[in-house]
Amino acid sequence: MNIKHEDGEYSVESSSSKGKWYKVDPKKPWCDCPAYKFRYMKARKVCKHITAVREYIEKTQQATIGESQERADAVVAFVEEAGGEVDAMELIDKFGEANVDSLISQGALIEYKGRIKILK
């Protein structure tokens, strides 16, 4: 199924009518397809469009978690290869402030007097 995610809203293309899109809110849950409005809503069930969006969200979150872990591993590996300590600005320039701050807040790294060290 084709899924669009724009401005926090989801749309799913109809599998039987190409070019027809249904708006979906996976949290409520809600879909404006006829099957949901006339069948599933009354039975407190979800239609295939809601299910598709929920699966899409789950896959997207898993991919994001995987990418985030890869970046964190790269930062830590860089510090380890440098002998366990590097200049804070060098690390921020190479990996970005958000990535470095995240590892500091998690306790994987520590910053002291402009140097970043691996916390062991």
Rosetta blueprint (number, residue, H / E / L):
1 M L
2 N L
3 I E
4 K E
5 H E
6 E E
7 D L
8 G L
9 E E
10 Y E
11 S E
12 V E
13 E E
14 S L
15 S L
16 S L
17 S L
18 K L
19 G L
20 K L
21 W E
22 Y E
23 K E
24 V E
25 D E
26 P L
27 K L
28 K L
29 P L
30 W E
31 C E
32 D L
33 C L
34 P H
35 A H
36 Y H
37 K H
38 F H
39 R H
40 Y H
41 M L
42 K L
43 A L
44 R L
45 K L
46 V L
47 C L
48 K H
49 H H
50 I H
51 T H
52 A H
53 V H
54 R H
55 E H
56 Y H
57 I H
58 E H
59 K H
60 T H
61 Q H
62 Q H
63 A H
64 T H
65 I H
66 G H
67 E H
68 S H
69 Q H
70 E H
71 R H
72 A H
73 D H
74 A H
75 V H
76 V H
77 A H
78 F H
79 V H
80 E H
81 E H
82 A L
83 G L
84 G L
85 E E
86 V E
87 D E
88 A H
89 M H
90 E H
91 L H
92 I H
93 D H
94 K H
95 F H
96 G L
97 E H
98 A H
99 N H
100 V H
101 D H
102 S H
103 L H
104 I H
105 S H
106 Q H
107 G L
108 A L
109 L E
110 I E
111 E E
112 Y E
113 K L
114 G L
115 R E
116 I E
117 K E
118 I E
119 L L
120 K L
